[in-house]
Amino acid sequence: MGSWTRSGVNRSPHRPPSPPFPLLSRSTLRPPPACFPPQLPTSRASQIPRAPSPPPHLSRACARAPRDLKLDTVEKIVEDFASDMALNPFSSGTRLRDMIRAIRASKTAAEERAVVRRECAAIRTAISERGQEGLRHRNMAKLMFIHMLGYPTHFGQMECLKLIAAAGYPEKRIGYLGLMLLLDERQEVLMLVTNSLKQDLNHSSPFIVGLALCALGNICSAEMARDLAPEVEKLLRSRDVNTKKKAALCSVRIVRKVPDLAENFICLAASLLKEKHHGVLISAVQLCTELCKASKDALEYLRKNCIEGLVRILRDVSNSSYAPEYDVAGISDPFLHIRVLKLMRMLGQGDTDCSEYMNDILAQVATKTESNKNAGNAILYECVETIMGIEATSGLRVLAINILGRFLSNRDNNIRYVALNILMRAITVDTQAVQRHRVTILECVKDADASIRKRALELVFLLVNDTNVKPLTKELVDYLDVADPDFKEDLTAKICSITEKFSQEKLWYLDQMFKVLSLAGNHVKDDVWHALIVVISNASELQGYAVRSLYMALRAYSEQGSLLRVAVWCIGEYGEMLVNNLGMLEAEPPITVTESDAVDAVELGFNCYSADVTTRSMCLVALLKLSSRFPSMSERIKQIVAQNKENMVLELQQRSIEFGSIIQRHQSIRSSLLERMPVLDEAAYLVKRASATQATIPSYKPASGVTPGDLKIPNGVAKPAAAPLVDLLDLSSDDAPVTSTSATPNDFLQDLLGIGGTNLSTAGAPSASTDILMDLLSIGSSPSQNGLLDSSSPAQGKDNSGAPLPNCNTCAAGTKSSTIVPQAADLLDGLSASTSVSGIDDACPSITAFQSATLKIVFDLRKQLGKPQETTIHATFTNLTSTTYTDFIFQAAVPKFIQLRLDPASGNVVPASGKGSVTQGFSVTNNQHGQKPLAMRIRMSYKVNGEDRLEQGQVSNFPPGL
């Protein structure tokens, strides 16, 4: 009370002592919370909210208090007032900071919810009661804090509108802030504020105009944009720079919401580029950028009228002296730099004249900007992006790529990462300039940061060509030995892809693959070592070298799974070449390997702790073959095989029993049964592999390995055509019941297959989304899988070209299903015997199934006796041009109620000018004969003078009754 006495001293002899009211009601006159900016000087009546009246008993007591009021009486009055306030600490008169303290003091979520509920109830009461206008802004501030905590505050939306409609600046400030936080453009209540916004945009006070522009720029809807666009256009001509800046930013929002209004702002935006104030300039540049995105007319107008202004702005900012207002780490306004460079990139893209006008200033920025500060690096990054995005000169591009090379040497990982990203795009523009930084990029592959390693590896993969493939591959293989285990899988995949794509000779290809298998065999995918086996099978002159190299590698790296499989396969096939040193190369040192050593190697692989069922099965097959090649080791091999007759794994147990029976009881046929495998068709296998890769790659992600479009078969073999499979499958669906489901990854495939947006039938849905496409070329499917379509291709190799597809189709209800039992396949999926068609009778008229300016196809139709649903077709392919067709492949696809079986073609070369033809037979079985007609889509791929060609069509003129 002493402090009150001092404050109440009568310093003037003409003034009586002040009553205690100001002291007692001081809590109602506190300044606004600290979270809001200081209030602008306006009238005191609008600045300070009206204090609520003190309690009635306090008013009467003070009115009756004599001038010589005793101190104890005053203390009693203050205590009574404090106790009244303590009775309801969460009343609408509670300050914002008190509410925040109460919420933060809550120890549990339930306590916090209770505090918020009580405060919201008090605010609702204050809203419903009249006479609380002085506390409306405080309630709105508390509501905004509650909203930021995630609680519903919709009941206070109308209070925002009331505050906006108030006359004073403080009320409008809180109202607009609440409007931007509590509402969005989808709220219907927002339509009620349009009129208030229009009035405030025309207000005489620039502060109130600024509030309206800020609110409109944040929550403007399309309807509000159309209604208030004229006012914003008018404000763009204002003399106040802050108003211009806010109006330009508000115009950005209007153009985004209503692109049709872009033409109204084109001239105004161009005129703002002549301003000197940096805030107006950066807002104008942003508006011009948005106009270029919204309207082509605006883009052309700005190209003609604003290039000079942008160059002037960039030159002035680059050459300006030190200005504390805009300086960032010694760089003058880097934000304006970057915005102008982005706009120049949009204007110069595809326009030679604009790009030529920009070259000088871009070169100046690229050379003068310091790179030792982060702000300077940001400007250099945007400058490089602009140079790469416009039609710049080659010298300027080299300068930009050299800047990226400096970025790669920076210690900041973020700078190196963005440099690698731009270099991946720049390599398509100037490969030679990027090649100069190859050494630095290779060092990034060895970086400690995982993201930089992966990005650098992708860039190295793009840098590889026929001239640098050997040194780059050597660097990557050398690093493979010390690379992190997490990175070995990606690194191995890239090395294998590079080796397959750019190998010029088989020996180099085999050496690199053997190194990869030795260092990272556990990370090599199955299709890679499958392809390696196919190459070894075709390289008869290198089979001895391959088996010896693999044997030596197996002794040193027996824990590598893929190496073990390939080595065991080669020892089983070419064991006599290993023992007798057959097929020695000139520089190859001889090694001494006995028959027992070869068997020991296979047995070691079988007993390896990391060997899986596939590896052990291959070891048993290799031992069986060695029993024929090394008769002296038959008894030992028999004992090794017999050890697995009681194996817990059924596959190994069955193989052990069968192989033991062959060794013991069928010695007369063993030698012929265990002959060396025939040469595998390399081209056919690579077509299958490329098609499988195409089927499994998502639509949004490019292939990281060998793709059908850029497939290059190792060792100089001509690459086959790998045409898209999708167009073949554009057939109508059958009557199978369908179920409608939400969008899934399978829906994407169904859309591609052209089956009318229906899903697969519940009885015949494939287990994986890729099975449908893989079935077209018989890749990776099992005989028990049911597919949507049944299709065949002759390009499966010499031994399986006539085999039925491993795919059984489900018949419709009421028809008997016909199951095709495929013949046994080898480990490489595709060496089954051909079958023939017999019992043909009842010839049908021939039809011209397909005819173009270059190719004619005639189908000779025959029916099976007693089998009306089966039809045998003999296709004749005639070349109508004067150039011979090579590598001719015929493929067909049918709906799933039809079964298709292709026989091998008579050849793959179609003579020119119809002087000869190629024939091929196939049979179809219509499981809904009499209900649905025969339907088929065909595709023919071939080469003309080494160039891939593709033709396809639909056969719709089959005679009725098929």
Long-range contacts (C-beta under 8 A, 24 or more apart in sequence): 1-71, 1-74, 1-75, 4-74, 5-71, 16-67, 17-67, 19-62, 19-65, 20-62, 20-74, 20-77, 21-54, 21-62, 24-54, 24-58, 24-77, 24-78, 24-81, 25-51, 25-54, 27-95, 28-52, 28-93, 30-95, 32-137, 32-141, 32-170, 33-95, 33-96, 33-97, 33-141, 35-96, 35-141, 36-141, 36-173, 36-174, 36-177, 39-169, 39-170, 39-173, 40-169, 40-207, 42-168, 42-169, 42-170, 43-168, 46-167, 46-168, 46-169, 46-170, 46-171, 47-168, 47-170, 49-134, 49-135, 49-137, 49-138, 50-133, 50-134, 51-134, 52-93, 52-134, 52-135, 54-81, 55-81, 55-84, 88-122, 90-115, 90-118, 90-119, 90-122, 91-122, 92-122, 92-123, 92-125, 92-126, 92-132, 92-135, 92-138, 92-139, 93-135, 93-138, 94-119, 94-122, 94-142, 95-138, 96-138, 96-141, 96-142, 96-145, 99-142, 99-145, 100-145, 103-149, 112-149, 116-146, 116-149, 116-151, 119-146, 120-146, 120-151, 120-153, 120-155, 123-155, 123-156, 124-155, 127-155, 127-156, 127-159, 136-162, 136-163, 136-171, 137-163, 137-170, 137-171, 137-174, 140-174, 140-175, 140-178, 141-174, 143-178, 143-182, 144-177, 144-178, 144-181, 144-182, 147-181, 147-182, 148-181, 153-182, 154-182, 156-182, 157-182, 157-183, 157-187, 157-189, 158-189, 160-193, 161-189, 161-192, 161-193, 161-196, 164-193, 164-196, 164-200, 165-196, 169-205, 169-207, 169-208, 169-211, 172-200, 172-208, 172-211, 173-211, 176-211, 176-212, 176-214, 176-215, 179-215, 179-219, 180-214, 180-215, 180-218, 180-219, 183-219, 184-219, 185-219, 185-220, 185-221, 185-224, 186-221, 190-219, 190-221, 190-224, 191-223, 194-223, 194-224, 194-227, 194-228, 197-224, 197-228, 198-227, 198-228, 198-231, 201-228, 201-231, 201-232, 201-235, 202-231, 206-240, 206-242, 206-243, 209-235, 209-243, 209-246, 210-242, 210-243, 210-246, 213-243, 213-246, 213-247, 213-249, 213-250, 214-246, 214-250, 216-250, 216-253, 217-246, 217-249, 217-250, 217-252, 217-253, 218-253, 220-250, 220-253, 220-254, 220-257, 221-257, 222-257, 222-258, 225-253, 225-254, 225-257, 225-258, 225-261, 226-258, 226-261, 228-254, 229-254, 229-258, 229-261, 229-264, 233-264, 233-265, 233-268, 236-265, 236-268, 236-272, 237-268, 241-275, 241-277, 241-279, 241-280, 242-279, 244-272, 244-275, 244-277, 244-280, 244-283, 245-277, 245-279, 245-280, 245-283, 246-283, 248-272, 248-280, 248-283, 248-284, 248-286, 248-287, 249-283, 249-286, 249-287, 251-287, 252-283, 252-286, 252-287, 252-290, 255-287, 255-290, 255-291, 255-294, 256-290, 256-294, 259-294, 259-295, 262-291, 262-294, 262-295, 262-297, 262-298, 263-295, 263-297, 263-298, 265-291, 266-291, 266-295, 266-297, 266-298, 266-301, 266-302, 269-302, 270-301, 270-302, 270-305, 270-306, 270-309, 273-306, 273-309, 273-310, 273-313, 274-309, 278-325, 278-326, 278-333, 278-336, 281-313, 281-336, 282-335, 282-336, 282-339, 285-310, 285-313, 285-336, 285-339, 285-340, 285-343, 286-339, 288-343, 289-339, 289-342, 289-343, 289-346, 292-343, 292-346, 292-347, 293-346, 299-346, 299-347, 302-347, 303-347, 303-351, 303-354, 306-347, 307-344, 307-347, 307-354, 307-357, 307-358, 308-357, 310-340, 310-343, 310-344, 310-347, 311-357, 311-358, 311-361, 313-340, 314-340, 314-341, 314-344, 314-361, 314-365, 315-361, 315-364, 318-361, 318-364, 318-365, 318-368, 318-369, 328-375, 329-373, 329-374, 329-375, 329-376, 330-370, 330-373, 330-375, 331-369, 331-370, 331-373, 331-375, 331-376, 331-379, 334-375, 334-376, 334-378, 334-379, 337-365, 337-379, 337-382, 338-378, 338-379, 338-382, 341-365, 341-379, 341-382, 341-383, 341-385, 341-386, 342-382, 342-385, 342-386, 344-386, 344-390, 345-385, 345-386, 345-389, 345-390, 348-386, 348-389, 348-390, 348-391, 348-392, 349-389, 349-390, 349-391, 350-391, 351-390, 351-391, 352-391, 354-390, 355-390, 355-391, 355-392, 356-391, 358-386, 358-390, 358-392, 359-392, 359-393, 359-396, 362-386, 362-387, 362-392, 362-396, 363-396, 363-399, 366-396, 366-399, 366-400, 366-403, 367-399, 371-403, 371-406, 374-412, 377-407, 377-410, 377-412, 377-415, 380-407, 381-407, 381-418, 381-422, 384-422, 385-422, 388-422, 388-425, 388-426, 388-429, 394-430, 397-426, 397-429, 397-430, 397-433, 398-430, 398-433, 400-426, 401-426, 401-430, 401-433, 401-434, 401-436, 401-437, 402-433, 404-437, 405-436, 405-437, 405-440, 408-437, 408-440, 408-441, 408-444, 409-440, 413-447, 413-449, 413-451, 413-452, 416-444, 416-447, 416-452, 417-449, 417-451, 417-452, 417-455, 420-444, 420-452, 420-455, 420-456, 420-459, 421-455, 423-459, 424-455, 424-458, 424-459, 424-462, 427-459, 427-462, 427-463, 431-463, 434-463, 435-463, 435-468, 438-463, 438-468, 438-472, 442-472, 442-475, 445-476, 445-479, 445-491, 446-479, 450-484, 450-486, 450-487, 453-487, 454-487, 454-490, 457-490, 457-491, 457-494, 458-494, 458-704, 460-494, 461-494, 461-497, 461-498, 464-498, 464-501, 464-502, 465-502, 466-502, 466-504, 469-498, 469-502, 469-503, 470-508, 472-498, 473-498, 473-499, 473-512, 477-512, 477-515, 477-516, 477-519, 480-515, 480-516, 480-519, 480-520, 481-519, 488-520, 488-523, 489-520, 489-523, 491-520, 492-516, 492-520, 492-523, 492-524, 493-523, 493-525, 493-704, 493-705, 494-704, 496-524, 496-525, 496-528, 496-705, 497-704, 497-705, 497-706, 499-714, 500-531, 500-706, 500-712, 500-713, 500-714, 501-706, 501-710, 501-711, 501-712, 502-712, 503-714, 503-715, 504-715, 504-716, 505-715, 505-716, 506-535, 506-539, 506-542, 506-714, 506-715, 507-542, 507-545, 507-585, 509-535, 509-714, 509-715, 510-535, 510-536, 510-539, 510-542, 510-545, 510-546, 510-549, 511-549, 514-546, 514-549, 514-550, 514-553, 514-563, 517-553, 517-557, 517-560, 517-562, 517-563, 517-566, 518-553, 518-556, 518-557, 518-560, 518-563, 519-557, 519-560, 520-560, 521-557, 521-560, 521-561, 521-562, 521-563, 521-564, 522-559, 522-560, 522-561, 522-562, 522-610, 524-562, 526-562, 527-689, 527-692, 527-693, 528-562, 529-562, 529-565, 529-566, 530-685, 530-689, 530-828, 531-685, 531-686, 531-689, 532-566, 533-566, 533-569, 533-570, 533-680, 533-828, 534-680, 534-682, 534-685, 534-686, 534-828, 535-682, 535-714, 535-715, 536-566, 536-570, 537-677, 537-679, 537-680, 537-682, 538-679, 538-680, 538-682, 539-715, 540-679, 541-583, 542-583, 542-585, 543-570, 543-573, 543-574, 543-577, 543-583, 544-574, 544-577, 544-578, 544-581, 544-582, 544-583, 544-584, 545-583, 545-584, 545-585, 545-588, 546-570, 546-574, 547-571, 547-573, 547-574, 547-575, 547-577, 547-578, 548-577, 548-578, 548-581, 548-588, 548-591, 548-593, 551-578, 551-591, 551-593, 551-598, 551-601, 552-591, 554-601, 554-604, 554-605, 555-601, 558-604, 558-605, 558-608, 559-608, 559-610, 561-610, 561-611, 561-612, 561-615, 564-605, 564-608, 564-611, 564-615, 565-614, 565-615, 565-618, 567-601, 567-605, 568-601, 568-602, 568-605, 568-615, 568-618, 568-619, 568-622, 569-618, 569-622, 569-827, 571-598, 571-601, 571-602, 571-622, 571-626, 572-602, 572-618, 572-621, 572-622, 572-623, 572-624, 572-625, 572-626, 573-625, 573-676, 573-677, 574-676, 575-625, 575-626, 575-629, 575-630, 576-629, 576-630, 579-630, 595-626, 595-630, 595-632, 595-633, 596-633, 596-636, 598-626, 598-630, 599-623, 599-626, 599-630, 599-633, 599-636, 599-637, 599-640, 602-626, 603-640, 606-640, 613-649, 613-651, 613-652, 616-649, 616-652, 617-651, 617-652, 617-655, 618-827, 620-644, 620-652, 620-655, 620-656, 620-659, 621-655, 621-659, 621-827, 623-659, 624-659, 624-662, 624-663, 624-674, 625-674, 627-663, 627-670, 627-674, 628-670, 628-671, 628-673, 628-674, 629-674, 634-663, 637-663, 638-663, 638-664, 677-826, 677-831, 678-798, 678-799, 678-831, 680-797, 680-828, 680-831, 681-796, 681-797, 681-798, 682-713, 682-717, 683-713, 683-717, 683-718, 683-719, 683-720, 683-795, 683-887, 684-720, 684-795, 684-796, 684-797, 684-830, 685-797, 685-828, 685-830, 686-711, 686-713, 686-719, 686-720, 687-720, 687-722, 687-777, 687-795, 688-777, 688-778, 688-779, 688-796, 688-830, 689-779, 690-722, 691-722, 691-725, 691-773, 691-774, 691-776, 691-777, 691-779, 692-770, 692-774, 692-777, 692-779, 692-780, 694-722, 694-724, 694-725, 694-773, 695-725, 695-770, 695-773, 695-774, 695-779, 696-770, 699-748, 718-887, 718-943, 718-946, 720-795, 720-887, 720-889, 720-941, 721-887, 721-889, 721-941, 721-942, 721-943, 721-948, 721-949, 721-950, 723-939, 723-941, 723-948, 723-950, 723-952, 725-773, 725-776, 725-777, 726-752, 726-753, 726-754, 726-773, 727-937, 727-939, 727-952, 728-776, 728-791, 728-891, 728-892, 728-893, 728-937, 728-938, 728-939, 728-952, 729-753, 729-754, 729-772, 729-776, 729-789, 729-791, 729-893, 729-937, 730-754, 730-937, 730-954, 731-755, 731-789, 731-893, 731-894, 731-895, 731-935, 731-937, 732-756, 732-895, 732-935, 733-758, 733-895, 734-812, 734-895, 734-896, 734-897, 734-928, 734-932, 735-812, 736-761, 736-763, 736-764, 736-810, 736-812, 736-896, 737-761, 737-762, 745-769, 749-773, 753-788, 753-789, 755-788, 760-788, 761-810, 763-810, 764-788, 764-809, 764-810, 764-896, 775-805, 775-807, 776-891, 776-893, 777-891, 778-805, 778-806, 778-807, 778-830, 779-829, 780-829, 781-805, 781-806, 781-807, 782-806, 783-807, 783-808, 783-821, 783-822, 784-808, 786-810, 787-896, 788-896, 789-893, 789-894, 789-895, 789-896, 790-893, 790-894, 790-895, 790-896, 790-898, 790-899, 790-900, 791-891, 791-892, 791-893, 791-894, 791-900, 792-891, 792-892, 792-900, 792-901, 792-902, 792-922, 793-889, 793-890, 793-891, 793-892, 793-902, 794-889, 794-890, 794-891, 794-902, 794-903, 794-904, 794-905, 794-920, 795-889, 795-891, 796-830, 797-830, 797-831, 799-830, 799-831, 799-832, 799-833, 799-834, 800-825, 800-830, 800-831, 800-832, 800-833, 800-834, 801-834, 801-902, 801-903, 801-904, 801-905, 802-834, 802-835, 802-836, 802-901, 802-902, 802-903, 802-904, 803-832, 803-833, 803-834, 803-835, 804-835, 804-899, 804-901, 805-900, 805-901, 809-896, 809-897, 809-898, 809-899, 809-927, 810-896, 811-897, 811-927, 811-928, 812-897, 812-927, 812-928, 812-931, 815-927, 815-928, 816-927, 817-927, 818-899, 818-925, 818-927, 820-899, 820-901, 834-903, 834-904, 835-901, 835-903, 836-903, 837-872, 837-903, 837-921, 837-923, 839-864, 839-865, 840-864, 840-865, 840-872, 841-865, 844-871, 844-959, 844-962, 845-959, 847-955, 847-957, 847-958, 847-959, 848-957, 849-875, 849-938, 849-955, 849-957, 850-938, 850-940, 850-951, 850-953, 850-955, 852-880, 852-951, 853-880, 853-881, 854-879, 854-880, 854-881, 854-949, 854-951, 855-879, 855-880, 855-885, 855-910, 855-940, 855-951, 856-880, 857-938, 857-940, 859-955, 861-958, 861-959, 861-962, 868-929, 868-961, 869-925, 869-926, 869-927, 869-929, 870-923, 870-924, 870-925, 870-926, 871-923, 871-924, 871-925, 871-926, 871-934, 871-962, 872-921, 872-922, 872-923, 873-921, 873-922, 873-923, 873-924, 874-919, 874-920, 874-921, 875-919, 875-920, 875-921, 875-922, 876-917, 876-918, 876-919, 877-910, 877-917, 877-918, 877-919, 877-920, 877-940, 878-910, 878-914, 878-917, 879-910, 879-911, 879-912, 879-913, 879-914, 879-917, 880-913, 880-914, 881-912, 881-913, 881-944, 882-912, 882-913, 883-912, 883-944, 883-945, 884-909, 884-910, 884-911, 884-912, 885-909, 885-910, 885-912, 885-942, 885-943, 885-944, 885-949, 886-942, 886-943, 886-944, 887-941, 887-942, 887-943, 888-918, 888-940, 888-941, 888-942, 889-940, 889-941, 889-942, 890-920, 890-938, 890-939, 890-940, 891-938, 891-939, 891-940, 891-941, 892-922, 892-936, 892-937, 892-938, 892-939, 893-936, 893-937, 893-938, 893-939, 894-924, 894-934, 894-935, 894-936, 894-937, 895-932, 895-935, 897-926, 897-927, 897-928, 897-932, 898-924, 898-925, 898-926, 898-927, 898-934, 898-935, 898-936, 899-924, 899-925, 899-927, 900-924, 900-925, 900-936, 910-942, 924-962, 926-962, 929-962, 933-958, 933-960, 933-962, 934-958, 934-962
